Amino acid sequence: MGKTLIVIGLVLVGIGVLWVYFPKALSWFGHLPGDIRHKGDNVTVFFPITSMILISVVLSVLARLFGGSK
């Protein structure tokens, strides 16, 4: 469990560094086909469905590769 938390923390730090120092590297997030964005007069609703599916697939593949077997 400890190693998993360390890896998750390092991944989050890596994403944070990319977000701060290379904002263009993550500019695709929320702008993929299938991401829903609705702007009304007083409210904006945003559902990054496609972006979340892509992130889920990538994390699932990484977990499968590095997760080990029981």
Gaussian input, Z-matrix of N, CA and C with variables (Angstrom, degrees):
# hf/3-21g

backbone

0 1
 N
 C     1     B1
 C     2     B2     1     A1
 N     3     B3     2     A2     1     D1
 C     4     B4     3     A3     2     D2
 C     5     B5     4     A4     3     D3
 N     6     B6     5     A5     4     D4
 C     7     B7     6     A6     5     D5
 C     8     B8     7     A7     6     D6
 N     9     B9     8     A8     7     D7
 C    10    B10     9     A9     8     D8
 C    11    B11    10    A10     9     D9
 N    12    B12    11    A11    10    D10
 C    13    B13    12    A12    11    D11
 C    14    B14    13    A13    12    D12
 N    15    B15    14    A14    13    D13
 C    16    B16    15    A15    14    D14
 C    17    B17    16    A16    15    D15
 N    18    B18    17    A17    16    D16
 C    19    B19    18    A18    17    D17
 C    20    B20    19    A19    18    D18
 N    21    B21    20    A20    19    D19
 C    22    B22    21    A21    20    D20
 C    23    B23    22    A22    21    D21
 N    24    B24    23    A23    22    D22
 C    25    B25    24    A24    23    D23
 C    26    B26    25    A25    24    D24
 N    27    B27    26    A26    25    D25
 C    28    B28    27    A27    26    D26
 C    29    B29    28    A28    27    D27
 N    30    B30    29    A29    28    D28
 C    31    B31    30    A30    29    D29
 C    32    B32    31    A31    30    D30
 N    33    B33    32    A32    31    D31
 C    34    B34    33    A33    32    D32
 C    35    B35    34    A34    33    D33
 N    36    B36    35    A35    34    D34
 C    37    B37    36    A36    35    D35
 C    38    B38    37    A37    36    D36
 N    39    B39    38    A38    37    D37
 C    40    B40    39    A39    38    D38
 C    41    B41    40    A40    39    D39
 N    42    B42    41    A41    40    D40
 C    43    B43    42    A42    41    D41
 C    44    B44    43    A43    42    D42
 N    45    B45    44    A44    43    D43
 C    46    B46    45    A45    44    D44
 C    47    B47    46    A46    45    D45
 N    48    B48    47    A47    46    D46
 C    49    B49    48    A48    47    D47
 C    50    B50    49    A49    48    D48
 N    51    B51    50    A50    49    D49
 C    52    B52    51    A51    50    D50
 C    53    B53    52    A52    51    D51
 N    54    B54    53    A53    52    D52
 C    55    B55    54    A54    53    D53
 C    56    B56    55    A55    54    D54
 N    57    B57    56    A56    55    D55
 C    58    B58    57    A57    56    D56
 C    59    B59    58    A58    57    D57
 N    60    B60    59    A59    58    D58
 C    61    B61    60    A60    59    D59
 C    62    B62    61    A61    60    D60
 N    63    B63    62    A62    61    D61
 C    64    B64    63    A63    62    D62
 C    65    B65    64    A64    63    D63
 N    66    B66    65    A65    64    D64
 C    67    B67    66    A66    65    D65
 C    68    B68    67    A67    66    D66
 N    69    B69    68    A68    67    D67
 C    70    B70    69    A69    68    D68
 C    71    B71    70    A70    69    D69
 N    72    B72    71    A71    70    D70
 C    73    B73    72    A72    71    D71
 C    74    B74    73    A73    72    D72
 N    75    B75    74    A74    73    D73
 C    76    B76    75    A75    74    D74
 C    77    B77    76    A76    75    D75
 N    78    B78    77    A77    76    D76
 C    79    B79    78    A78    77    D77
 C    80    B80    79    A79    78    D78
 N    81    B81    80    A80    79    D79
 C    82    B82    81    A81    80    D80
 C    83    B83    82    A82    81    D81
 N    84    B84    83    A83    82    D82
 C    85    B85    84    A84    83    D83
 C    86    B86    85    A85    84    D84
 N    87    B87    86    A86    85    D85
 C    88    B88    87    A87    86    D86
 C    89    B89    88    A88    87    D87
 N    90    B90    89    A89    88    D88
 C    91    B91    90    A90    89    D89
 C    92    B92    91    A91    90    D90
 N    93    B93    92    A92    91    D91
 C    94    B94    93    A93    92    D92
 C    95    B95    94    A94    93    D93
 N    96    B96    95    A95    94    D94
 C    97    B97    96    A96    95    D95
 C    98    B98    97    A97    96    D96
 N    99    B99    98    A98    97    D97
 C   100   B100    99    A99    98    D98
 C   101   B101   100   A100    99    D99
 N   102   B102   101   A101   100   D100
 C   103   B103   102   A102   101   D101
 C   104   B104   103   A103   102   D102
 N   105   B105   104   A104   103   D103
 C   106   B106   105   A105   104   D104
 C   107   B107   106   A106   105   D105
 N   108   B108   107   A107   106   D106
 C   109   B109   108   A108   107   D107
 C   110   B110   109   A109   108   D108
 N   111   B111   110   A110   109   D109
 C   112   B112   111   A111   110   D110
 C   113   B113   112   A112   111   D111
 N   114   B114   113   A113   112   D112
 C   115   B115   114   A114   113   D113
 C   116   B116   115   A115   114   D114
 N   117   B117   116   A116   115   D115
 C   118   B118   117   A117   116   D116
 C   119   B119   118   A118   117   D117
 N   120   B120   119   A119   118   D118
 C   121   B121   120   A120   119   D119
 C   122   B122   121   A121   120   D120
 N   123   B123   122   A122   121   D121
 C   124   B124   123   A123   122   D122
 C   125   B125   124   A124   123   D123
 N   126   B126   125   A125   124   D124
 C   127   B127   126   A126   125   D125
 C   128   B128   127   A127   126   D126
 N   129   B129   128   A128   127   D127
 C   130   B130   129   A129   128   D128
 C   131   B131   130   A130   129   D129
 N   132   B132   131   A131   130   D130
 C   133   B133   132   A132   131   D131
 C   134   B134   133   A133   132   D132
 N   135   B135   134   A134   133   D133
 C   136   B136   135   A135   134   D134
 C   137   B137   136   A136   135   D135
 N   138   B138   137   A137   136   D136
 C   139   B139   138   A138   137   D137
 C   140   B140   139   A139   138   D138
 N   141   B141   140   A140   139   D139
 C   142   B142   141   A141   140   D140
 C   143   B143   142   A142   141   D141
 N   144   B144   143   A143   142   D142
 C   145   B145   144   A144   143   D143
 C   146   B146   145   A145   144   D144
 N   147   B147   146   A146   145   D145
 C   148   B148   147   A147   146   D146
 C   149   B149   148   A148   147   D147
 N   150   B150   149   A149   148   D148
 C   151   B151   150   A150   149   D149
 C   152   B152   151   A151   150   D150
 N   153   B153   152   A152   151   D151
 C   154   B154   153   A153   152   D152
 C   155   B155   154   A154   153   D153
 N   156   B156   155   A155   154   D154
 C   157   B157   156   A156   155   D155
 C   158   B158   157   A157   156   D156
 N   159   B159   158   A158   157   D157
 C   160   B160   159   A159   158   D158
 C   161   B161   160   A160   159   D159
 N   162   B162   161   A161   160   D160
 C   163   B163   162   A162   161   D161
 C   164   B164   163   A163   162   D162
 N   165   B165   164   A164   163   D163
 C   166   B166   165   A165   164   D164
 C   167   B167   166   A166   165   D165
 N   168   B168   167   A167   166   D166
 C   169   B169   168   A168   167   D167
 C   170   B170   169   A169   168   D168
 N   171   B171   170   A170   169   D169
 C   172   B172   171   A171   170   D170
 C   173   B173   172   A172   171   D171
 N   174   B174   173   A173   172   D172
 C   175   B175   174   A174   173   D173
 C   176   B176   175   A175   174   D174
 N   177   B177   176   A176   175   D175
 C   178   B178   177   A177   176   D176
 C   179   B179   178   A178   177   D177
 N   180   B180   179   A179   178   D178
 C   181   B181   180   A180   179   D179
 C   182   B182   181   A181   180   D180
 N   183   B183   182   A182   181   D181
 C   184   B184   183   A183   182   D182
 C   185   B185   184   A184   183   D183
 N   186   B186   185   A185   184   D184
 C   187   B187   186   A186   185   D185
 C   188   B188   187   A187   186   D186
 N   189   B189   188   A188   187   D187
 C   190   B190   189   A189   188   D188
 C   191   B191   190   A190   189   D189
 N   192   B192   191   A191   190   D190
 C   193   B193   192   A192   191   D191
 C   194   B194   193   A193   192   D192
 N   195   B195   194   A194   193   D193
 C   196   B196   195   A195   194   D194
 C   197   B197   196   A196   195   D195
 N   198   B198   197   A197   196   D196
 C   199   B199   198   A198   197   D197
 C   200   B200   199   A199   198   D198
 N   201   B201   200   A200   199   D199
 C   202   B202   201   A201   200   D200
 C   203   B203   202   A202   201   D201
 N   204   B204   203   A203   202   D202
 C   205   B205   204   A204   203   D203
 C   206   B206   205   A205   204   D204
 N   207   B207   206   A206   205   D205
 C   208   B208   207   A207   206   D206
 C   209   B209   208   A208   207   D207

   B1=1.4439
   B2=1.5304
   B3=1.3243
   B4=1.4584
   B5=1.5188
   B6=1.3353
   B7=1.4655
   B8=1.5256
   B9=1.3143
   B10=1.4606
   B11=1.5235
   B12=1.3064
   B13=1.4618
   B14=1.5236
   B15=1.3139
   B16=1.4671
   B17=1.5221
   B18=1.3242
   B19=1.4694
   B20=1.5230
   B21=1.3296
   B22=1.4651
   B23=1.5221
   B24=1.3154
   B25=1.4601
   B26=1.5143
   B27=1.3247
   B28=1.4640
   B29=1.5232
   B30=1.3094
   B31=1.4708
   B32=1.5238
   B33=1.3185
   B34=1.4673
   B35=1.5222
   B36=1.3217
   B37=1.4674
   B38=1.5287
   B39=1.3248
   B40=1.4664
   B41=1.5190
   B42=1.3130
   B43=1.4613
   B44=1.5272
   B45=1.3246
   B46=1.4667
   B47=1.5188
   B48=1.3155
   B49=1.4724
   B50=1.5216
   B51=1.3276
   B52=1.4649
   B53=1.5229
   B54=1.3133
   B55=1.4595
   B56=1.5337
   B57=1.3259
   B58=1.4648
   B59=1.5205
   B60=1.3444
   B61=1.4558
   B62=1.5227
   B63=1.3197
   B64=1.4592
   B65=1.5280
   B66=1.3266
   B67=1.4651
   B68=1.5261
   B69=1.3136
   B70=1.4717
   B71=1.5254
   B72=1.3420
   B73=1.4596
   B74=1.5205
   B75=1.3192
   B76=1.4641
   B77=1.5225
   B78=1.3163
   B79=1.4609
   B80=1.5276
   B81=1.3222
   B82=1.4584
   B83=1.5243
   B84=1.3434
   B85=1.4523
   B86=1.5301
   B87=1.3171
   B88=1.4506
   B89=1.5057
   B90=1.3226
   B91=1.4571
   B92=1.5264
   B93=1.3161
   B94=1.4546
   B95=1.5230
   B96=1.3418
   B97=1.4634
   B98=1.5278
   B99=1.3079
   B100=1.4510
   B101=1.5172
   B102=1.3284
   B103=1.4547
   B104=1.5316
   B105=1.3168
   B106=1.4608
   B107=1.5256
   B108=1.3231
   B109=1.4598
   B110=1.5306
   B111=1.3191
   B112=1.4653
   B113=1.5197
   B114=1.3316
   B115=1.4631
   B116=1.5198
   B117=1.3136
   B118=1.4569
   B119=1.5133
   B120=1.3209
   B121=1.4622
   B122=1.5322
   B123=1.3391
   B124=1.4646
   B125=1.5147
   B126=1.3098
   B127=1.4604
   B128=1.5287
   B129=1.3097
   B130=1.4592
   B131=1.5232
   B132=1.3269
   B133=1.4620
   B134=1.5255
   B135=1.3304
   B136=1.4598
   B137=1.5174
   B138=1.3224
   B139=1.4588
   B140=1.5277
   B141=1.3388
   B142=1.4750
   B143=1.5359
   B144=1.3241
   B145=1.4606
   B146=1.5245
   B147=1.3137
   B148=1.4665
   B149=1.5237
   B150=1.3130
   B151=1.4665
   B152=1.5243
   B153=1.3317
   B154=1.4654
   B155=1.5304
   B156=1.3311
   B157=1.4691
   B158=1.5259
   B159=1.3261
   B160=1.4627
   B161=1.5251
   B162=1.3241
   B163=1.4640
   B164=1.5259
   B165=1.3258
   B166=1.4580
   B167=1.5259
   B168=1.3179
   B169=1.4663
   B170=1.5316
   B171=1.3195
   B172=1.4635
   B173=1.5266
   B174=1.3367
   B175=1.4596
   B176=1.5192
   B177=1.3250
   B178=1.4668
   B179=1.5222
   B180=1.3237
   B181=1.4629
   B182=1.5279
   B183=1.3308
   B184=1.4653
   B185=1.5220
   B186=1.3143
   B187=1.4682
   B188=1.5161
   B189=1.3179
   B190=1.4609
   B191=1.5291
   B192=1.3483
   B193=1.4588
   B194=1.5254
   B195=1.3321
   B196=1.4518
   B197=1.5240
   B198=1.3147
   B199=1.4451
   B200=1.5172
   B201=1.2939
   B202=1.4622
   B203=1.5166
   B204=1.2907
   B205=1.4677
   B206=1.5115
   B207=1.3264
   B208=1.4698
   B209=1.4996
   A1=110.76
   A2=116.08
   A3=119.89
   A4=113.04
   A5=115.58
   A6=119.60
   A7=111.01
   A8=116.28
   A9=120.37
   A10=110.56
   A11=117.60
   A12=120.90
   A13=111.87
   A14=117.19
   A15=120.69
   A16=110.18
   A17=116.82
   A18=120.51
   A19=110.51
   A20=117.38
   A21=120.54
   A22=110.20
   A23=117.22
   A24=120.92
   A25=112.57
   A26=116.83
   A27=120.12
   A28=111.63
   A29=116.76
   A30=120.14
   A31=109.81
   A32=117.62
   A33=120.49
   A34=111.93
   A35=117.33
   A36=120.39
   A37=110.03
   A38=116.93
   A39=120.62
   A40=112.13
   A41=116.75
   A42=120.42
   A43=110.27
   A44=116.56
   A45=120.44
   A46=112.32
   A47=116.71
   A48=120.49
   A49=110.29
   A50=116.86
   A51=119.69
   A52=110.98
   A53=116.58
   A54=121.70
   A55=111.22
   A56=116.70
   A57=120.34
   A58=111.71
   A59=117.34
   A60=120.54
   A61=114.53
   A62=117.90
   A63=121.89
   A64=109.79
   A65=117.86
   A66=119.89
   A67=113.24
   A68=117.89
   A69=120.49
   A70=111.64
   A71=117.34
   A72=120.95
   A73=111.32
   A74=117.61
   A75=121.21
   A76=111.93
   A77=118.34
   A78=120.54
   A79=112.27
   A80=118.26
   A81=121.56
   A82=112.00
   A83=117.15
   A84=120.61
   A85=110.58
   A86=115.50
   A87=120.88
   A88=114.57
   A89=116.87
   A90=120.30
   A91=112.16
   A92=117.19
   A93=120.92
   A94=110.15
   A95=116.88
   A96=118.40
   A97=109.23
   A98=117.27
   A99=121.56
   A100=113.03
   A101=117.49
   A102=120.56
   A103=107.88
   A104=116.42
   A105=121.41
   A106=109.04
   A107=114.91
   A108=121.62
   A109=107.18
   A110=116.10
   A111=120.97
   A112=108.70
   A113=115.66
   A114=120.47
   A115=108.54
   A116=115.04
   A117=121.04
   A118=109.57
   A119=115.93
   A120=119.76
   A121=111.60
   A122=115.78
   A123=119.12
   A124=113.74
   A125=117.63
   A126=119.23
   A127=109.84
   A128=115.14
   A129=121.40
   A130=107.58
   A131=115.77
   A132=121.62
   A133=107.30
   A134=116.26
   A135=121.11
   A136=109.60
   A137=116.83
   A138=123.44
   A139=108.60
   A140=118.80
   A141=120.87
   A142=111.07
   A143=116.79
   A144=121.56
   A145=111.36
   A146=117.52
   A147=120.82
   A148=111.38
   A149=117.22
   A150=120.10
   A151=110.82
   A152=117.29
   A153=120.74
   A154=111.54
   A155=117.24
   A156=119.92
   A157=109.85
   A158=117.01
   A159=121.00
   A160=111.12
   A161=117.28
   A162=120.63
   A163=110.36
   A164=117.62
   A165=121.68
   A166=111.45
   A167=116.60
   A168=120.51
   A169=110.32
   A170=117.00
   A171=120.58
   A172=110.74
   A173=117.41
   A174=120.02
   A175=112.09
   A176=117.77
   A177=120.98
   A178=111.28
   A179=116.18
   A180=120.23
   A181=110.10
   A182=116.71
   A183=119.64
   A184=111.38
   A185=117.59
   A186=120.38
   A187=110.75
   A188=117.10
   A189=121.69
   A190=110.96
   A191=116.27
   A192=120.60
   A193=112.23
   A194=116.81
   A195=120.92
   A196=113.85
   A197=118.06
   A198=121.35
   A199=114.23
   A200=117.67
   A201=119.94
   A202=111.30
   A203=116.88
   A204=120.69
   A205=109.38
   A206=114.84
   A207=119.73
   A208=109.50
   D1=-38.29
   D2=-179.07
   D3=-63.76
   D4=-42.89
   D5=179.51
   D6=-64.30
   D7=-37.81
   D8=178.83
   D9=-63.07
   D10=-43.70
   D11=178.58
   D12=-64.59
   D13=-36.56
   D14=177.50
   D15=-65.04
   D16=-45.02
   D17=179.75
   D18=-63.31
   D19=-44.03
   D20=178.30
   D21=-60.95
   D22=-42.22
   D23=178.15
   D24=-62.62
   D25=-42.56
   D26=178.77
   D27=-65.46
   D28=-38.89
   D29=177.25
   D30=-63.59
   D31=-43.88
   D32=178.67
   D33=-63.96
   D34=-38.93
   D35=176.42
   D36=-64.11
   D37=-42.10
   D38=177.85
   D39=-60.92
   D40=-42.83
   D41=177.92
   D42=-65.08
   D43=-40.07
   D44=177.88
   D45=-62.42
   D46=-42.10
   D47=178.14
   D48=-63.98
   D49=-44.16
   D50=176.86
   D51=-59.91
   D52=-43.20
   D53=-176.44
   D54=-63.92
   D55=-38.84
   D56=-176.78
   D57=-80.53
   D58=-47.96
   D59=-172.01
   D60=-93.89
   D61=-21.38
   D62=179.95
   D63=-134.49
   D64=68.54
   D65=-174.78
   D66=-63.19
   D67=-25.77
   D68=178.09
   D69=-68.53
   D70=-24.58
   D71=-179.17
   D72=-66.50
   D73=-27.00
   D74=-179.79
   D75=-113.13
   D76=18.73
   D77=-178.18
   D78=-71.22
   D79=-16.20
   D80=179.06
   D81=-72.27
   D82=-24.37
   D83=-175.36
   D84=-64.04
   D85=122.51
   D86=-179.93
   D87=90.25
   D88=-1.00
   D89=-178.54
   D90=-121.63
   D91=18.42
   D92=177.90
   D93=-82.72
   D94=155.34
   D95=173.99
   D96=-60.76
   D97=131.82
   D98=-178.68
   D99=104.77
   D100=-14.64
   D101=173.65
   D102=-77.81
   D103=128.02
   D104=-173.29
   D105=-97.80
   D106=128.12
   D107=177.65
   D108=-137.04
   D109=123.53
   D110=178.49
   D111=-128.26
   D112=122.41
   D113=177.80
   D114=-109.34
   D115=119.66
   D116=174.44
   D117=-101.35
   D118=-166.09
   D119=179.60
   D120=-68.49
   D121=-44.13
   D122=-175.27
   D123=-120.74
   D124=4.54
   D125=-174.76
   D126=-146.40
   D127=147.33
   D128=173.79
   D129=-124.99
   D130=128.73
   D131=179.47
   D132=-115.00
   D133=131.60
   D134=-175.91
   D135=-136.20
   D136=123.04
   D137=176.52
   D138=-125.01
   D139=101.93
   D140=-179.52
   D141=-81.79
   D142=65.37
   D143=-173.22
   D144=-62.73
   D145=-52.35
   D146=-177.47
   D147=-64.88
   D148=-40.25
   D149=178.82
   D150=-62.63
   D151=-41.34
   D152=-179.86
   D153=-68.72
   D154=-36.32
   D155=176.59
   D156=-64.10
   D157=-42.96
   D158=178.84
   D159=-62.30
   D160=-44.48
   D161=178.69
   D162=-64.18
   D163=-39.25
   D164=178.97
   D165=-62.92
   D166=-42.50
   D167=179.12
   D168=-64.42
   D169=-45.03
   D170=-179.79
   D171=-62.61
   D172=-45.03
   D173=178.93
   D174=-65.87
   D175=-35.31
   D176=177.65
   D177=-65.59
   D178=-41.40
   D179=178.56
   D180=-65.50
   D181=-43.59
   D182=178.72
   D183=-64.44
   D184=-39.68
   D185=178.07
   D186=-65.21
   D187=-37.95
   D188=178.93
   D189=-66.78
   D190=-39.71
   D191=-178.02
   D192=-73.10
   D193=-43.36
   D194=-172.69
   D195=-106.62
   D196=0.10
   D197=-175.19
   D198=-75.85
   D199=-24.71
   D200=-176.31
   D201=78.45
   D202=172.96
   D203=-179.36
   D204=-118.71
   D205=156.40
   D206=-179.57
   D207=-115.14

